[in-house]
Amino acid sequence: MNMRSRCLPHGWYPGTASQCKSDIQGFIEGFTPPAGQWRGGVAPHGGWFFSGRAAARVVKTLSTTAGTTRVVVYGGHLGRGSEPVVYTEDSWETPFGPLPLDASFARDLVAAREAEAASRGFDDNTVEIQLPLVRYFFPDVPVIAVHSPASDGAIRLASAVHRMLAERGLDAVYLGSADLTHYGPNYGFVPVGAGARSVEWVKNDNDRSLIDKAVAMDAAGVLDDARSKHNTCSAGPIVSVMTSAAKHGIKQGKLLEYYTSYDVMPNASFVGYGAIVY
């Protein structure tokens, strides 16, 4: 079996199944997913210590939808001019054991020139950080993992994925991996200075702008916000998830939770985390 190895160190998420399970159970303690048939979600991709709670609650919510035969994970960190990048291995290493990838689907996506195959050296946290959560909540469901560009290419990618799923008779849910505003000196972004004022501005202005557009499923607005307000590192996955959800007749999302890394550990540099479902 052609398996992709873990690349993130244990500080991002635990190295054992027992510790991963303990963390995940803690993340969802007291959480009841909202009623509904949830097709898509946006989950943050920081280390689990910071953003694991929000991400776990999104994936838990998606897992309540019956009949899922594929999970599509849209990764990020691609620029406007990039082509989608898909993982073509048979599986991916996780602490819970190998997570099956739909290698045939991925290779067909490459053959159709809808994406480029990820090289062995293409290491990125936006997909991998979600995979133990997917493996836990969807233990036997193959994954299609592909990175979406921060452009209209994210719409084209999601449309191609939807078409190919329909041709194969597969019923999927979609997970987009995206953090929100990266604020502070570590990120070279300090438009309103430091201190409490900066935290309130990120929460109530900059991140709120993007969240409102994501909940309203305004793809053009999300892409414009990302360019002009720098309020997400991964606009592509958000747009791809919204596009995929719209293919199922969904017209609006729901914010499950929002907080920042400052709320977990106060620091001059911090990141916003939104948990949105469709």
C-alpha positions, 0 to 999 in steps of 0.5 A: 500500500502506498501510504503518505507519512505524517509530517507534522510533529506531535505538538500539532496533534498527539502521536498515539490513538489513546491521547488523540481519543482523549483530546477529541472526547474533551473537545466535544464534551457537552456539545450536541450537534444541531439537528439537520443534514449537514453537508459541509463545514469550515474547520480551523487548522491550528494545532489541536491545543488551540483550534482542536475544539472548533475543528472537532465539533465541525467534523462531529456535526458532519458525521451525523449525516447518514449515508456518507460514502466519501469525505472531501477535505479541501486544504488551503495555503494556495495563492490566487495563481495556483492550481489545485493539488490533490493527494494520490496515495492509497492512504495517510498515516494517522495515530488511529491507523491508516486513513484510506484515500480514494486514490482512483478518484484523485488520479482521475482528477489529475487526468482530467486536468482539474488538479496536480498530484501532490509531490512527496515533499508537499507538506502542509498542515491544512489537510493533515491536521484534520485527518485524525478527526476524520478517521475518528468520526468516519472510521471506514470512509475514504477521503478525497484530499485536495487543496483549493486556490484562493481564486475562482479556481476553488469554484471550478474545483468543487464543481469538478469534484461534485460532477465526478462524485455524481458520476460514481454514485458517491454521497459526500460531505465536505470539510474546508480547512481555514483559519481566520485573521493572523494578527500581530508582529509574528504575522506582520499585520498590526493595523490597529496596534496591540493590546485589547483593542486589537483583539476586539477589532479582529473579533468584531470587525475583521473576522466578523466580516468574513464569517458573515460572508461565509455564512451567507455563502457569498463566494465573491465576498469571501475572496474579496475579503481575503485579499483586502482585509487579510482575514483568512489564510485559506479562502479557497477551502471556504469557497469550495465548501460553499460551492459543494454545499450549494450543489446540494441546494443549501443556501445558508450556513450556521456558525457553531463557534468562534474564538481566537488563540488569544482566548486560549493563550493570550499573546501579542500575535494570535489567530481567529478560529471559526467553526461553520457548517452548511 
